[in-house]
């Protein structure tokens, strides 16, 4: 697989500047923001992919593909052979006119993307049962508490021990509450908090090297 970072970065720059995309599938004009992550958050996400020397990554919520492009750029910078990125988004076709898939293709990175048009609560348990593992995860899907909580529970087991999970929209109480459970009960660490604007805060969590041993009735209020 030969992908040119220059081509990928040119697409990122074009999207950040134009802020719109015309969908190939239906000719609809899409405003990329505020749904897409801003450049500051994308750069932070790419930096964490590089810092972790990640070769395999996964994200919940492909959307307009901005986060996927930054992640793929980080993967390419790490120079691992056969690096790949998995994205889940049940709304990619109906909600986004396949624009996320389109921009990844325009960037020349379609060959390193594995896409599933399924809800994360369906796909992630299947990945777990089949023994899959990832170096880093990004969560930007269902922002309700139960959705974030389930994503964290499954990705906490799918990401390698001592790995990183990045969450968007950390300013939302639903997201912060789900994170607090992991910090107080599971021994996860909060590595970083950041804000690109009032609608896009992020958090970076570090999972333990091995799951914390707990009694069957263990619970710390969060």
N, C-alpha and C positions, 0 to 999 in steps of 0.2 A: 504494500500500500504506500503510494507516494503522494503526499499531500503537501502543497506549498503553503507555508504559514503566511507568506506575503499575500496570497489570494484571500485567505481566510480573514486576515486583518483588514484588508481593503473592504471586504463586505461589512465587517463590524463598523468601520469608520463611516461607510456610506449610510448604514442604518441609523447610526447615532446622529448623523448630520441631517438626513432627510426626515427622520422620525415617522415615516410612512412607508408602506409597501402595498403594491397592487398584487393581489393574489392571482396566480396563474389559473387556478381552478375555476374561479367564477368572475374574475375581473373586478372584484370588490376592493376599494381602497381601505386599508386598515391603518389606524393610528396606533403606533407601537407603544406609546407611553401614555399613561403611567402603568399599564399592565406589565410591560417589559421592565427588567431591572435597569437602573441608570448605569452610566459608565463607571462611576466610582465603585459601586457594588460589584460590577462585573470584573473590574481590575482586582478587587480584593479576592473574589472567588478564584480567578486565574492564579493569583499569588499563592493561595492555599493549595491548589492543585500542584503547583511547582514545588512548594515547600514540603509537601508530603511525598514527593517523587512518585505521584500516582500514575498507574498504568491502566486502571479500570475504575470508572466512575459511574454514578447513577443519579438521575434527578427525577423527582416527582413534579410534573407540571412543565411540559415543554413550551406551551404558550407560543409566543412569537419567536422563540429560538435564540434570544439574545444571550441568556445564560449558557445555553448549550454551546454557542460559538466561543464564548470566553473559556469554558471548560475544555473544549477541544483544542483551543490554542495552547492552553497550559499542558495538555497531554502531549501535543506535538513538540513543545519546548523541552519536555522531559526525555524525548528521543527513545521511548520504549518501542520495541517492535510489537506490532499487533495490539497497540493501545486501542481501547474501545470505550464508548460512552453509551449507556442505556438510558432511554427517556420514556416515561410513562405519561400519557395524556389521553383520557377518553373523550375530551372535547376538541381535539386537534382538527378534526374534519368539520364538524358542525359549528363550533365556536370560533375557530381561527382560520377557516378556509385552507388548512394545510400550510399556512405561511411558515410555521416553525420548520417543517420538513423542507419547504422551498428554500429558505435562506441557508440552511445547512448544505443543501445541494449546490446552491450558487457559490458557496464558500469552498466547494470541492471536498467537503468532509462527510458526504453521505456514506462513504465506505467504512467509516469508523463509528457510525451511529446504528444502534439497535433500538428500534422503536416499537412500543407496545401501546395499542389504543385501548387500554384497560384501566379500570380504577386500581389504585395502588393497593387497596385492601384485598384485591383478588390476585394481582400479579406478585406482590412481595412474598406472600406465604408460599407460592409455587417456587419462586426463586430459592427460598430458604430450604424447602424440602428437596430441591435438586442439588443442593450443596454449593450454590454460587456464592462468590465473595467479591467485595469491592474495597477499594482503597479510600474512597471519599464519596459522600452523598450530599445532594442539595435538595432541600424540601421547599417547594413553592406550589403546592397543590391545593387541597381542601383546607381552608384556614379555620374551620370550626375546630373546637377543642378535640373532639373525638377523632377527627381526621388526622390532625397533627400528632395526637397521642399514638394512634395506631402506626403512623409512618415512623415515628421515633422508635417504637417497640420493635418493629420488624427490621428497620435499618440498623438499629443498635446491634442486631445479631448478624446482619448481612455485611456490615462494614468490618474489616479486620480489627482484631484487638488493638486498642490504642489508636484507632483511626479517627477520622474527622467527619462530623456532620454539620453542614452549614444550613441555616434556616433564613428565609426571607420573611419580611413582615413581622419582625420581632417586636414591633411597637404594639401589636394587637394583644389584648389580654388573653385570648384563647391560646396563642402561640407561647406567650411567656409562662402561662400556667402549666402547659404540658412540659415545657423545659424545666420548670421548677421541680416537678416530680423526679425527673431524671437526675438532677443535681442533688436533691436531698435524699433520694432513696436508692439510687443505682450507682452512686459514686462517680458519675460523669463530671467532667470539668468544663468550666466556661472559659474558653481560650481567648475570645475576642467578642466585643460588641462594636457595631459601627452603624452609621447613619449616612445615607446618600441624600435623602430629603425627608420630609415629614411622612411620606407614604412608604418609604423603603428603609427600614432598619434591618440589620442582620445580626445574627449571632453564630458563633463557631463553637461547637461542642466537641470535646475529646472523650471517647469511650475508654473504659479501663482496658488494660492489657488482657484481663480475664474477668468474667462476670463476678460481681461481688457475691459472696456466700451470705445468705440471709435465712433466718428462721421462717417457717411457713406463715407465721402471723406478723412478720415484720412490716411496719408501716411508720413513716415519719410524716407528720402533717406538712403540707406544702402550700 
